Amino acid sequence: MRREYDFSSAVRGVTARRYAQGANVVVVAPDLLDVFPDAESVDETLRAIAPILRRANSS
């Protein structure tokens, strides 16, 4: 840890409940940022292909 990081007033476990509920973080590769510049564009694309993938997985 760097010396300039000050955790003296931090509260232990304050975000633990939120992360226990689930946190999905995906990093988009730099070469795809022109196609997927934000979370909305990723979500839109995934929602479009999800039915196809669900049908393929249920077969």
C-alpha positions as CSV (number, residue, x, y, z in Angstrom):
1,M,0.0,0.0,0.0
2,R,1.2,3.5,-0.7
3,R,1.7,5.8,2.2
4,E,-0.7,8.4,0.8
5,Y,-3.6,5.9,1.1
6,D,-5.5,6.8,4.2
7,F,-7.8,4.1,5.6
8,S,-7.9,5.5,9.1
9,S,-11.7,6.2,8.9
10,A,-12.6,3.2,6.8
11,V,-15.4,0.9,7.9
12,R,-14.6,-2.8,7.5
13,G,-17.1,-4.8,5.5
14,V,-19.3,-1.9,4.5
15,T,-19.6,-3.1,0.9
16,A,-19.4,-6.9,1.6
17,R,-23.2,-7.4,1.5
18,R,-23.5,-5.7,-1.9
19,Y,-20.7,-7.8,-3.4
20,A,-22.1,-11.0,-1.8
21,Q,-25.3,-10.3,-3.8
22,G,-23.2,-10.5,-7.0
23,A,-20.9,-8.1,-8.8
24,N,-20.1,-8.7,-12.4
25,V,-17.3,-6.6,-13.9
26,V,-16.1,-7.2,-17.4
27,V,-13.3,-5.3,-19.0
28,V,-13.8,-4.8,-22.8
29,A,-10.7,-5.4,-24.8
30,P,-9.2,-2.2,-26.3
31,D,-9.7,-3.4,-29.9
32,L,-13.5,-3.6,-29.2
33,L,-14.1,-0.2,-27.7
34,D,-15.1,1.3,-31.0
35,V,-18.0,-1.3,-31.1
36,F,-18.7,-1.4,-27.4
37,P,-17.9,2.1,-25.9
38,D,-20.2,1.7,-22.9
39,A,-22.2,-0.8,-20.8
40,E,-25.4,0.0,-22.7
41,S,-24.0,-1.1,-26.0
42,V,-22.7,-4.4,-24.4
43,D,-26.0,-5.1,-22.8
44,E,-27.9,-4.4,-26.0
45,T,-25.8,-6.8,-27.9
46,L,-26.0,-9.5,-25.3
47,R,-29.8,-9.2,-25.1
48,A,-29.9,-9.6,-28.9
49,I,-27.9,-12.8,-28.9
50,A,-29.1,-14.3,-25.7
51,P,-32.2,-16.0,-27.2
52,I,-30.0,-17.7,-29.8
53,L,-27.5,-18.9,-27.1
54,R,-30.4,-20.1,-24.9
55,R,-31.9,-22.1,-27.8
56,A,-28.5,-23.6,-28.6
57,N,-27.8,-24.6,-25.0
58,S,-31.2,-26.1,-24.5
59,S,-30.8,-28.5,-27.5
